[in-house]
Amino acid sequence: MFRVDVEVGGNKHTVLAHVSGKMRMHFIKILPGDVVTLEVSPYDLNRGRIVYRKK
């Protein structure tokens, strides 16, 4: 589980996110400071899934 800071419209939020299955399957590592793409649940905006690590 990772705490990810998300900035939307100038407001900062913290989302608790886990790594998606495909990223786990291909051994893609996430380090502090990485820029990632999140999928956020519409039911709970404080939880999400990391689906992509930008280079």
NUTI-409685 format. One line per 3 residues: number of its first residue (from 1); their letters; for each residue z, x, y of N, C-alpha, C. Coordinates in steps of 0.001 Angstrom, whole numbers. Example, Ala and Ser with C-alpha at 12.3 -4.5 7.8 and 13.67 -1.06 7.14 Angstrom:
1) as) 7800/13190/-5690/7800/12300/-4500/7800/13200/-3300  7080/12850/-2250/7140/13670/-1060/7870/12900/30
END
This chain:
1) mfr) 0/846/-1174/0/0/0/0/893/1239  -760/479/2226/-896/1222/3472/-608/296/4640  -2/852/5687/138/123/6940/-1044/536/7804
4) vdv) -1833/-438/8219/-3048/-181/8985/-2892/-822/10353  -3146/-36/11418/-3122/-567/12778/-4498/-1118/13110  -4532/-2383/13536/-5782/-3064/13863/-5733/-3442/15336
7) evg) -6814/-3127/16064/-6890/-3493/17470/-7972/-4553/17638  -7559/-5741/18073/-8485/-6857/18272/-8326/-7353/19704  -9374/-7201/20486/-9324/-7694/21865/-8258/-7027/22707
10) gnk) -7963/-5767/22449/-6947/-5053/23205/-5536/-5232/22676  -5337/-6117/21707/-4016/-6330/21105/-3925/-5581/19792  -2790/-4913/19565/-2595/-4170/18319/-1760/-4976/17342
13) htv) -2183/-4964/16079/-1457/-5614/14996/-1316/-4620/13861  -304/-4789/13045/-118/-3964/11862/-322/-4835/10634  -1200/-4357/9730/-1543/-5099/8522/-1131/-4257/7325
16) lah) -514/-4877/6341/-174/-4209/5094/-1357/-4392/4153  -2005/-3282/3759/-3252/-3381/2992/-3190/-2520/1740  -3916/-2953/713/-4056/-2164/-509/-5530/-1792/-691
19) vsg) -5783/-810/-1542/-7140/-316/-1777/-7837/-1248/-2758  -9103/-1566/-2484/-9850/-2472/-3355/-10136/-1814/-4703  -10494/-2631/-5665/-10713/-2166/-7032/-11835/-1158/-7171
22) kmr) -12962/-1372/-6456/-14094/-439/-6560/-13727/926/-5990  -12951/948/-4897/-12535/2228/-4320/-11582/2944/-5266  -10718/2187/-5926/-9787/2767/-6890/-10549/3295/-8102
25) mhf) -11579/2550/-8520/-12374/2925/-9686/-13135/4237/-9453  -13606/4446/-8211/-14387/5639/-7885/-13538/6749/-7269  -12205/6621/-7355/-11248/7652/-6920/-11444/8052/-5460
28) iki) -11699/7085/-4585/-11840/7359/-3158/-10441/7403/-2555  -10108/8531/-1946/-8768/8736/-1397/-8715/8284/59  -7604/7708/442/-7348/7292/1817/-6229/8172/2357
31) lpg) -6478/8805/3507/-5498/9677/4138/-5103/9103/5497  -3926/9460/6000/-3542/9012/7343/-4561/9496/8374  -4973/8605/9245/-5967/8937/10266/-7376/8507/9913
34) dvv) -7621/8094/8668/-8946/7623/8268/-9247/6285/8942  -10513/6095/9284/-10971/4817/9835/-11503/4004/8671  -10995/2793/8499/-11339/1979/7336/-11804/593/7779
37) tle) -12469/-99/6849/-12855/-1496/7042/-11928/-2355/6197  -11429/-3425/6799/-10464/-4299/6124/-11049/-5678/5875  -10604/-6293/4797/-10781/-7726/4587/-9391/-8327/4707
40) vsp) -9248/-9311/5584/-7942/-9918/5822/-7964/-11349/5303  -6898/-11731/4637/-6777/-13082/4103/-6623/-14093/5246  -7340/-15209/5191/-7167/-16221/6246/-5820/-16942/6151
43) ydl) -5156/-16837/5011/-3876/-17513/4807/-2699/-16683/5296  -2806/-15353/5175/-1731/-14459/5610/-2374/-13313/6374  -2290/-13342/7700/-2962/-12340/8530/-2241/-11002/8547
46) nrg) -1118/-10887/7846/-379/-9628/7787/-719/-8819/6549  -1594/-9327/5682/-1982/-8622/4460/-3493/-8536/4384  -3974/-7444/3755/-5418/-7278/3641/-5788/-6306/2543
49) riv) -7091/-6037/2457/-7644/-5153/1434/-8547/-4141/2129  -8385/-2860/1808/-9247/-1805/2340/-10491/-1765/1466  -11667/-2008/2069/-12894/-2078/1285/-13843/-915/1554
52) yrk) -13625/-151/2645/-14549/933/2974/-13828/1973/3814  -14072/3242/3529/-13552/4341/4352/-14722/4937/5099  -14691/4880/6424/-15793/5399/7234/-15716/6908/7295
55) k) -16870/7534/7358/-16941/8999/7357/-16659/9583/8718
END
